[in-house]
Amino acid sequence: MIDDKICELRDKLNKSIIDGVDYGIIYKISVELDDLIAEYYREEKDMQDDNKKALTAV
């Protein structure tokens, strides 16, 4: 899910850079991509924490 969104935004960013789109738009896409990547890592960390809790509860 989020992986797909990250890939789509990355492709959109790359295309914008190649096409010479206005820097403001490139910056906006870059910030959106950074936010998605941060969300991805937060979710991964939460899953790892949940797994550790489940293992120690046994």
C-alpha positions as CSV (number, residue, x, y, z in Angstrom):
1,M,0.0,0.0,0.0
2,I,2.3,2.7,1.2
3,D,5.1,1.1,-0.8
4,D,3.1,1.7,-4.0
5,K,2.5,5.3,-3.1
6,I,6.2,5.8,-2.4
7,C,7.1,4.3,-5.8
8,E,4.5,6.5,-7.6
9,L,5.7,9.7,-6.0
10,R,9.3,8.8,-6.6
11,D,8.5,8.3,-10.3
12,K,6.6,11.5,-10.4
13,L,9.5,13.4,-8.8
14,N,12.0,11.9,-11.2
15,K,9.8,12.8,-14.2
16,S,9.4,16.3,-12.9
17,I,13.1,16.8,-12.5
18,I,13.8,15.4,-16.0
19,D,11.1,17.5,-17.6
20,G,12.4,20.7,-15.9
21,V,9.3,21.4,-13.9
22,D,9.2,24.5,-11.7
23,Y,11.4,24.1,-8.6
24,G,8.4,24.8,-6.3
25,I,6.5,21.8,-7.6
26,I,9.6,19.6,-7.4
27,Y,10.1,20.7,-3.8
28,K,6.4,20.0,-2.9
29,I,6.6,16.5,-4.4
30,S,9.9,15.9,-2.6
31,V,8.4,16.9,0.8
32,E,5.4,14.6,0.2
33,L,7.8,11.8,-0.6
34,D,9.8,12.4,2.5
35,D,6.6,12.4,4.6
36,L,5.5,9.0,3.1
37,I,9.0,7.5,3.7
38,A,8.9,8.7,7.3
39,E,5.4,7.2,7.7
40,Y,6.6,3.9,6.2
41,Y,9.5,3.7,8.8
42,R,7.2,4.6,11.7
43,E,4.8,1.8,10.6
44,E,7.8,-0.7,10.3
45,K,9.0,0.3,13.8
46,D,5.5,-0.1,15.3
47,M,5.3,-3.6,13.8
48,Q,8.7,-4.6,15.1
49,D,7.7,-3.3,18.6
50,D,4.5,-5.2,18.5
51,N,6.4,-8.4,17.5
52,K,8.8,-7.9,20.4
53,K,5.9,-7.4,22.8
54,A,4.2,-10.6,21.5
55,L,7.4,-12.6,21.9
56,T,8.1,-11.4,25.4
57,A,4.5,-12.1,26.5
58,V,4.8,-15.8,25.8
